[in-house]
Amino acid sequence: MNIGCHVSIAGGIWNAPERAAAFGCGVMQIFTRSPQGGPAPRLTEDTLAKWNAEIKKHNIRNVYIHTPYFINFASANNRIRYGSVSVIRDELERGTLLGARYVMTHLGSAKDIGQDEGVKQTAELLAKSLDGYKGSCKLLIENSAGAGAVIGDNFREIAKIIKRTGSKAIAGICLDTQHSFASGYDWRTTQSFAETIERLHSELGIEKIKMMHANDSKVEFGAHKDRHEHIGDGFIGTDGFRHITRFAEKHGIDMILETEHDKVAEDIAILKKMRSRDV
């Protein structure tokens, strides 16, 4: 099990490994394009050569890619939903070129068409994204915090979408600790942690958890808001993250922090101490 964080690709994607290493990362997460939209930078032979050299130099063991923020398979707008299909496929192809392990994505919001139709449309368009895909990089669905009509705030719904899609290119989920806490999964105590793991197992299956976003929460349990906090400074707390980190270690699940860079190196150090049982 490895620990890392999200890092910038500013100035060239090959700069990301050095930034990750400076924070103490063994793994890292990146955007391969602007998260707000626009064309993706070309992955030329020269770019890939520099990237691979930097990955090796800084001993980055796994790379994870986050899709842009505008992904919404449940939109009523053709441009948005079919643009989402195109970008998911493109990110997987780019991930294969970069040697990334997984691409992770949110699914969007069903406010335009309703929850039932949104889930159905999401599964159909995800299947379209993955039709004929043969690359090595696989897709993960990230759970959401549950604000509004967002899709994927509980793992039963995500499991339904994965089953309906029927594609082996979907490896499982990226479990975001803050999003799950905000949507009603309690990590804080020994008892609530055990109950949450049992619930996850019944709704989805523990084997579907392929990586984690390790974020504490600025908002209280069940608040349905996406607000990340540094480890131990939020409502999940230090005890909760001891349980989470040791669970991740037991199951070989990499942990990626998405906290602010002013303290992310400290967050990484804390999780490493928890992994080694030093705290």
Secondary structure, 3 states (H helix, E strand, C coil): CCEEEECCCCCCHHHHHHHHHHCCCCEEEECCCCCCCCCCCCCCHHHHHHHHHHHHHCCCCEEEEECCCCCCCCCCCHHHHHHHHHHHHHHHHHHHHHCCCEEEECCCECCCCCHHHHHHHHHHHHHHHHCCCCCCCEEEEECCCCCCCECCCCHHHHHHHHHHHCCCCEEEEEEEHHHHHHCCCCCCCHHHHHHHHHHHHHHCCHHHEEEEECCEECCCCCCCCCCEECCCCCCCHHHHHHHHHHHHHHHCCEEEECCCCCCHHHHHHHHHHHHCCCC
